């Protein structure tokens, strides 16, 4: 396990342990019944990001009143406690699912259990449950304000550079193959490995954004998704190249173009010039001598497929740049 991942899990465990103990201590200090439930609420509310924790806390406050009402209805409508509790959970599940708040169900289940045991719906009993809820979610929210975002941002920047370097290396291997050189690495395996790594980077970027309360870090998510799409294009390009039986002369020119393009697989690059040069390559390919054999026709078709894939590879970067807003340009591109 990576060091940063170990730190993240350790910090999360410390938050859960300390927060649950503190919530239980405060509930006992205030003389609340079922004080251990405050610790459980903290445990169930501390999520991986600040924003998720805040949303879940709001959901639980809103559904608290609904849970009290349904508990009162079902417990007094049915004489069987287990049947009443089953109906309570069924109705709460339907309501939470319809609102998209299934994560708020667990705490409401605990609240319903307390009412089932006491059969007490006095203001004091309802207030007891509300205080348990407020203590638990408040501690969870406060603790999740503390995150290791500074180091996480540096990790993300390092991952961006890693993805760029690996994409450049793969492009150079593809160019060598087009030049007639023997493939010294398993490019397919390299592509699959990079795709899996980029999926991990996207997940981490989502978590980073959820810990900022701001929208502009969505830049990192979009960036890694763009690189993932480019990686998928290279997989298609690699497949097309492997189908060529005999490398035509045109392949050398395309290989040179790929090597030049590899130098521009960097974050702050608008691929306008690379697209213009690709159009020039397209033009020269169309002016080649007429096709005289079936094999030549097949190879020429594969060459055009490769050029189309290269265009798509660059278009993903162009669209990423075009979709940057002014705030993102100012923060990340110093524009």
N, C-alpha and C positions, 0 to 999 in steps of 0.2 A: 504494500500500500504506500502511495506517495506521501511525502511528509506533510504537504498541505492538506491532503485528505484526512490524514490521521489527526491533524490539528483541528480540522472542522468537526470531526466526529467527537473528539474529546471536549471541545467547547460546547457542543450541543448537549452532550451527556452531563457536563457540569451545570449547564443552565437548567436542565430538567431536574437534576438532583437537588441543587440549591433552591431553585424556585419552588419545587413541590414541598420541601421541608419548611421553607419560609411561609408559604401559604397556610400550611397546616398549623404552624406555630401561631400565626396571627389569628386564625380562626379560633384556636383554643383560647388565646388571650382575650378575645372579644366574647368568650362564653357561648360560642355557636355550637349547635348540635351538628353531628356528622362532620367534625372538623377535618377528618382525613379526606373528605370529598373535595375540599378546597385544593389539596395537593394533587388529587387526580385531575381536577379541572385544569390546573396549571400544566400538568403533564400532557393532557390532550390538546392544549392550546398552543404550546410552543412548537412552531413549525420551522421549516428551514429558512424562511425569509420573513422580514419585518412586515411586508405588505400582506402576506398570507395570514399572519397572526392577527393583524388589525382587522382584516375582513372577517375572519372566523370569530373574533371577539364580538364584532357587531352583529353577526348572524345569531350568536348565542344569546345576546341580550334581547334581540327582537323576538326570537322564538321562545324565550322564557315565559312570557305572558300566555302564549298559545299553549305551552306545555302545562301550565297551571290550570288553565281552563279545561283542557281535555282530560287531565288527571281527575279533576273534580267531577266531570261528567261521567267518566267511565267507572270510577270507584263507587259512586253512589247509584249508578244504574244497575250494576251487577253485584250479586252477593258473593260470587266466587272471586277471591283475590287474584288467583293466577289467570283467570279468564279476563278480568278487568285489566290486568297489566298487559296481557297480550293484545287486547283491543287498543289500549293506550299506545303501545309501540307501533301497532299497525297504522293507526291514524297519524301519529307523528312522522312515521317513515313516509307516508303518502304526501304529507304537507311539505316536509323537508325536501323530498325528491322533486315535487312540483316547482319549488322555489329554487332548486339547484343548490340546496344547502345541506346535503346529506352529512357533511362533516360536523354539523351542529347537533346531530341526533344523539351521539354518545352521552353528552352531558345531560341532555333532556331525559334520557333513559334513567340516569342516576337520580334526577330530581323526582321523576315519577315513582321510583322505587321508595324514596323517602316518604312521600305522601301515602303510598300504599301501606307502609309500616305504621305510620302514626295516625292515619285517617283524620288528620288535623289540617284544616284549611283556614285557620285563623290568620289575621294580619301578621301576628308574631311569627307563625310558622312559615308563611310566604316570605316574610322579610328575612328569616333565617336562610332560606334557600337562595334568595337574591344576593345576600351578603357573601355567601359562599362563592357564588358565581362571580361577583365583582372582584373579590379578593383574588380568585384564581386567574381571571383573564387580565387583571391589572398587572399582576406580577409577571405573567407571561409576556405581555406587551412591553413592559419596561425592560425585562431581561433581553428581549430580542432587539432592542435598540443598540445593544452592544454586539458588533460584528467585526470581523477582520477584513473589512472592505479594502483597506489600503494595500494589504498584501495580495488580496484577491485580484485587484486591478492590475498589479504587476504581473501576476500569473497569467492573466488574460493577454496582456501585451506580449509576453513570452510565447504564449500559444499561437498568437497571430504570426509571429516571426517564424515559428516552427512550421506552421502550415504552409507559409510562403516558400520556405526553403525546400520542403518536401515536394511541393508542386513543381518547383523549378527543376529539381533532380529528376522527377518523373518525365517532364518535358524533354530534358536532355537525353534520357534513355530512349524515348520515342524517336527523337531526331537521329540518334545513332543507328537505330534499327532501320529507319528510312534510308540512311546513307549506305546501307548494306553491311553494317557491322553486326557481329553476333551479339545477341542480347545476353548480358552478363548477370542480370538480376531478374527476378520474377516480378515484372511490372504489375501483373494482375494482383499479386499478393500485396505489393506496395500500395496499390490503389485501394484495395479492400481495407487494409490497415489504416490508411489515412481517413477513409470514410468513417470508420468506427471511431477514430480519434476525434474527428470533427463533430460527430454526434455528441460525444462527451463534452466537447468545448461549447456546443450550443446549450446543453443542459446547464453547464456552469455559468454561462453568460446570462441565462434566464434567472438563475439564482442570484447572481450579482445585481441584476436589475431589480429584482424583488426586494433587495436590501437597501435601495437608495431612495425610494419614494419620488423618483424623478423619471421622466420618460426618455430623456436623451440617451441613457445607456443602452437603449434598444439598438443602438449603432452596432454594438459588439455582436448581438444576436444576428442582425442582418448580415454582418460581415462574415461570420462563420457559416451561415446558411448559403451565402454566395459562393464561398470556397467549396462547400459540400456539393453544390450544383456543378461547379467547374470540375470537381473530381469525377462526378458522374459522367460528364461529357468526355473526359479523358478515357474513361472506361469504354465508351462507345468508339472513340477514336482508335484505341488500342485494338478493339475487336476488328474494326475495318482494316487496320494495317496487317493484322495476322492473316487476312484473307488474300492478300496480294501474293500471287505465285512467283512473279519475277518483277523486281523493282524496276520501274521505268526511269528514264532519265529525269523526268519531272520531279521524281521523289527527292532528288538531291537538292533542288531549289526549295522545296517545301521544308526539308530538314534544316536548311540554313535559316529559313524564316522562323521555324520553331525555336532554334537556338537563340535568335535575336529576341524573340518574344519572351523567352524565359527570363531575360534580364529585367523585364518590366512586371514580373509577378510580385509587385510590392503594393503596400496599402495605398499610398498616396500617388496613384497614377491613373489618369484618365486615358483609356486605350484608343483615343481618336487616331493617333498616328499609326498604331498597329493595325487598326481596321482599314485605314487608307492603303497601307502597304499590302494587306491581304486582298483588297479589291484589285490592286495592280497585279498580284499573282494570279488571281482569277482571270483577269484579262489576257495575260500571257498564255495561260493554259488553253483558253478558248481559241487562240490563234495558232495552236500547234498544227502540224501536218495532219491531213485526213487519216482516219483510222483504216487500216488495211487488213486486220485480222480480228477474230473473235477474242483471242487472249488480250490483244491491245485494247479492244473495246472494254473488256472487263476491268483491266487495270486502270484505264482512264476513268471509268465510273467510280472505282474505289478512291482514286485520287480526288475526285470532286467531292466524294463523301467526306474525306478527311478535311478538305478545305471548309466544307459546311460545318463540320464539328469544331474546327478552329474558330470560325466566326461565332458560333454559339458560345464557345468558351469566353471569348472577349465580350460578347454582348451581355453576359451576366454581370461582368464587372462594370460595363457602361451603365446598365440599368441601376446597379447599386449606387453609383456616383450620382446619377440623375435624381434618385429618390432621397438623397440627403437633404435635410432641411437646413435653414440658415444657422440654427443653434448647433446642429451637429457639425456643420462645416467650420464654424468658429471654434468649437471645442476640440475637434479631432484633426482638422486639416489646417487650422490657423488661417482660415480665409475670411 
